Amino acid sequence: MARSNKESREICDACQRYKNQSEAPAGKLMPNAIPEKPWSHISADFITKLPLVQEYDTILVVYDCFSKRAHFIATTERTSAEGLAKLF
């Protein structure tokens, strides 16, 4: 039954013309700002749940959007926000 309903919706001309939109229109796309110097725009992410190696189980990845360079810093999941600020 479900297959026949799907097929009828795909074939039915009125169903194709009057489909309800489930989302609002997205609007105009805006380009991202282009960085002007290295390390002015960075992104950071964690790779977690790794096997323990010399007491480290997490990698902090800091990425520079201008030069497209990344720093990989070994750390632990239990590092505080203050400790992470000191790492980089």
C-alpha positions in Angstrom: 0.0 0.0 0.0 2.8 2.5 0.9 4.5 1.8 -2.4 1.3 2.5 -4.4 0.7 5.8 -2.5 4.3 6.9 -3.2 3.9 6.0 -6.9 0.6 7.8 -7.2 2.1 11.0 -5.6 5.0 10.9 -8.1 2.6 10.4 -11.1 -0.2 12.8 -10.0 0.2 16.2 -11.7 -1.7 18.1 -9.0 0.5 16.6 -6.3 3.6 17.7 -8.1 2.4 21.2 -8.6 1.0 21.9 -5.1 3.6 20.3 -2.8 3.8 21.9 0.6 7.2 23.4 1.4 8.5 22.0 4.7 11.1 24.7 5.2 11.1 28.5 4.9 13.1 30.0 1.9 16.8 30.2 2.7 17.3 33.7 1.5 20.4 35.2 -0.1 23.8 33.5 0.5 26.5 35.6 2.0 30.2 34.8 1.4 32.4 34.3 4.4 34.9 37.0 5.3 38.4 36.4 3.7 41.1 36.5 6.4 43.8 39.2 5.8 46.6 37.7 7.8 47.7 34.4 9.3 46.0 33.2 12.6 43.4 36.0 12.5 40.6 33.4 11.7 41.0 30.0 13.4 38.9 27.0 14.1 39.4 24.4 16.7 38.1 20.9 17.2 38.8 17.8 19.4 39.4 14.3 18.4 38.4 12.2 21.5 38.1 8.7 22.7 41.6 7.7 21.4 43.6 4.9 23.0 45.9 6.1 25.7 49.4 7.0 24.5 51.8 8.5 27.1 48.7 9.5 29.2 47.1 11.4 26.3 43.7 10.3 24.9 42.6 13.5 23.0 44.0 15.6 20.2 43.2 19.4 20.0 43.3 20.5 16.3 43.7 24.2 15.7 43.3 25.2 12.1 44.3 28.6 10.5 41.9 29.5 7.7 44.3 31.9 6.0 47.4 29.7 5.6 45.4 26.4 5.8 47.9 25.1 8.4 46.9 23.0 11.4 48.5 22.3 14.8 47.8 19.0 16.5 48.2 19.1 20.3 48.0 16.0 22.4 45.9 16.5 25.6 43.4 14.6 27.8 39.7 14.8 28.0 39.8 16.0 31.5 41.8 19.2 30.7 40.0 22.3 31.9 39.3 25.4 29.8 42.1 27.2 31.5 44.5 24.3 30.7 43.4 24.4 27.0 44.1 28.1 26.8 47.6 27.4 28.0 48.1 24.7 25.4 47.8 27.0 22.5 
